[in-house]
């Protein structure tokens, strides 16, 4: 399955990727998916359930970013663990 997600601002995209893309790498490794950037968006590719889980997590991270919060590695790990419950 392939999902495309557009961002309203580059700041949100940069915030979600994290330092040296660490946040995206966590999601790619945990869910065995691929995330690539295209202009102001992402393309998420992988198994249906994993792709949907990552899409849900990224949407939550976008909301957090829009509230002015810096996205940390801990935020991503917390959301991954919450998705597993």
Rosetta silent file (secondary structure, phi, psi, omega in degrees, C-alpha in Angstrom):
SEQUENCE: XXXXXXXXXXXXXXXXXXXXXXXXXXXXXXXXXXXXXXXXXXXXXXXXXXXXXXXXXXXXXXXXXXXXXXXXXXXXXXXXXXXXX
SCORE:     score description
SCORE:     0.000 S_00000001
   1 L     0.000  144.098  177.704    0.000    0.000    0.000 S_00000001
   2 E  -126.899  128.961  178.141    1.174    3.523   -0.733 S_00000001
   3 E  -122.854  140.208  176.569   -0.124    6.623    1.046 S_00000001
   4 E  -112.497  136.734 -178.753    0.730   10.239    0.274 S_00000001
   5 E  -129.595  121.943  179.670    0.600   12.900    2.951 S_00000001
   6 E   -95.868  145.009  177.962    0.905   16.620    2.161 S_00000001
   7 L  -110.273  141.240  178.001    2.222   19.162    4.672 S_00000001
   8 L   -75.816  -29.924 -178.676    1.025   22.745    4.936 S_00000001
   9 L  -136.455  145.499  177.022    4.409   23.933    6.152 S_00000001
  10 H   -66.995  -28.241  179.583    7.983   22.791    5.716 S_00000001
  11 H   -61.236  -41.911  177.962    8.556   23.543    9.412 S_00000001
  12 H   -63.661  -42.913  179.984    6.156   20.746   10.392 S_00000001
  13 H   -61.300  -46.789  179.501    7.872   18.349    7.986 S_00000001
  14 H   -63.707  -41.875  179.798   11.325   19.208    9.356 S_00000001
  15 H   -61.817  -43.330 -178.180   10.053   18.954   12.940 S_00000001
  16 H   -69.776  -36.299  179.511    8.564   15.505   12.374 S_00000001
  17 H   -65.348  -35.217  178.978   11.701   14.166   10.675 S_00000001
  18 L    77.774  177.443 -179.342   13.810   15.125   13.676 S_00000001
  19 H   -63.130  125.974 -179.164   17.555   15.469   13.971 S_00000001
  20 H    53.377   32.645  178.763   19.297   13.478   11.211 S_00000001
  21 H    61.870   22.832 -174.711   15.890   12.010   10.294 S_00000001
  22 H   -60.341  -36.445 -177.407   15.927    9.973   13.530 S_00000001
  23 H   -67.640  -41.721  179.531   12.143   10.078   14.013 S_00000001
  24 H   -68.036  -38.206  178.435   11.392    8.775   10.536 S_00000001
  25 H   -61.334  -37.094  177.299   14.041    6.053   10.888 S_00000001
  26 H   -60.062  -47.917 -178.899   12.311    4.807   14.044 S_00000001
  27 H   -65.453  -41.390  179.800    9.031    4.437   12.156 S_00000001
  28 H   -62.657  -43.742 -178.567   10.671    2.799    9.134 S_00000001
  29 H   -70.970  -43.217 -177.181   12.478    0.232   11.270 S_00000001
  30 H   -66.448  -40.733 -173.225    9.579   -0.528   13.602 S_00000001
  31 H  -105.133    2.185  179.545    6.951   -0.917   10.884 S_00000001
  32 L    51.966   52.084  179.054    9.109   -2.171    7.994 S_00000001
  33 L  -125.364  172.027  176.521    7.904    0.622    5.731 S_00000001
  34 E  -119.437  134.083  176.959    9.569    3.188    3.485 S_00000001
  35 E  -124.308  122.064  176.670    9.093    6.937    3.878 S_00000001
  36 E  -125.619  151.013  179.249   10.332    9.306    1.179 S_00000001
  37 E   -94.018  144.905  174.718    9.878   13.042    0.808 S_00000001
  38 E  -140.170  110.116 -178.869    8.346   14.674   -2.231 S_00000001
  39 L    48.967 -109.667 -178.958    8.277   18.479   -2.265 S_00000001
  40 L  -106.918   40.969 -178.705    6.021   19.329    0.721 S_00000001
  41 E  -157.658 -177.352  179.983    4.902   15.816    1.521 S_00000001
  42 E  -126.693  149.700  168.831    5.664   12.204    2.278 S_00000001
  43 E  -119.044  122.099 -178.820    5.051    8.934    0.499 S_00000001
  44 E  -109.215  124.944 -177.465    4.663    5.993    2.879 S_00000001
  45 E  -128.397  133.154  177.968    4.967    2.516    1.365 S_00000001
  46 L   168.740 -167.676  176.490    4.544   -0.860    3.054 S_00000001
  47 L   -59.755  148.668 -174.800    2.057   -3.460    4.230 S_00000001
  48 H   -51.078  -54.466 -175.763   -1.488   -2.079    4.598 S_00000001
  49 H   -64.154  -42.758 -179.609   -1.739   -2.219    8.405 S_00000001
  50 H   -65.342  -42.378  178.872    1.781   -0.884    8.959 S_00000001
  51 H   -62.498  -41.817  179.381    1.286    1.962    6.497 S_00000001
  52 H   -66.575  -40.708  177.433   -1.977    2.934    8.172 S_00000001
  53 H   -60.629  -44.706  179.901   -0.377    2.823   11.650 S_00000001
  54 H   -66.012  -40.952  177.772    2.446    5.100   10.495 S_00000001
  55 H   -59.416  -43.499  178.073    0.000    7.465    8.812 S_00000001
  56 H   -62.632  -43.550  179.540   -1.962    7.713   12.077 S_00000001
  57 H   -63.479  -45.746 -179.039    1.207    8.382   14.080 S_00000001
  58 H   -63.498  -38.529  176.457    2.406   11.050   11.651 S_00000001
  59 H   -61.645  -38.852  176.562   -1.005   12.768   11.757 S_00000001
  60 H   -67.011  -38.730  178.389   -0.741   12.916   15.568 S_00000001
  61 H   -66.866  -35.507  176.556    2.786   14.300   15.278 S_00000001
  62 H   -61.435  -45.462  178.841    1.540   16.966   12.848 S_00000001
  63 H   -59.236  -44.163  179.261   -1.054   18.106   15.414 S_00000001
  64 H   -62.391  -42.164  179.635    1.642   18.260   18.084 S_00000001
  65 H   -65.226  -41.321  179.709    3.917   20.245   15.760 S_00000001
  66 H   -64.553  -24.245  176.570    1.138   22.687   14.856 S_00000001
  67 L   -80.036    0.805  177.170    0.718   23.372   18.579 S_00000001
  68 L    92.727    5.846 -179.364    4.300   24.637   18.578 S_00000001
  69 L   -83.775  145.294  172.488    5.857   21.564   20.198 S_00000001
  70 L   -84.161  129.862 -179.760    9.199   20.180   19.100 S_00000001
  71 L   -80.818  125.150 -179.451    8.871   16.513   18.137 S_00000001
  72 L  -110.797  166.190  175.355   11.357   14.358   20.020 S_00000001
  73 H   -57.295  -39.297  179.682   12.489   10.765   19.689 S_00000001
  74 H   -62.694  -38.110  177.562   10.611   10.072   22.938 S_00000001
  75 H   -60.610  -44.375 -177.963    7.371   11.392   21.408 S_00000001
  76 H   -66.078  -46.140  179.755    7.712    9.004   18.476 S_00000001
  77 H   -61.635  -41.945  178.078    8.539    6.008   20.687 S_00000001
  78 H   -59.829  -45.424 -179.229    5.584    6.812   22.962 S_00000001
  79 H   -67.973  -35.344  175.822    3.197    6.934   19.985 S_00000001
  80 H   -63.005  -46.873 -179.427    4.594    3.686   18.560 S_00000001
  81 H   -65.358  -36.615  178.495    4.066    1.969   21.914 S_00000001
  82 H   -67.142  -31.632  179.199    0.563    3.431   22.236 S_00000001
  83 H   -69.712  -31.203 -178.253   -0.318    2.084   18.779 S_00000001
  84 H   -74.010  -22.901 -177.718    0.699   -1.422   19.837 S_00000001
  85 L   -68.745    0.000    0.000   -1.726   -1.482   22.795 S_00000001
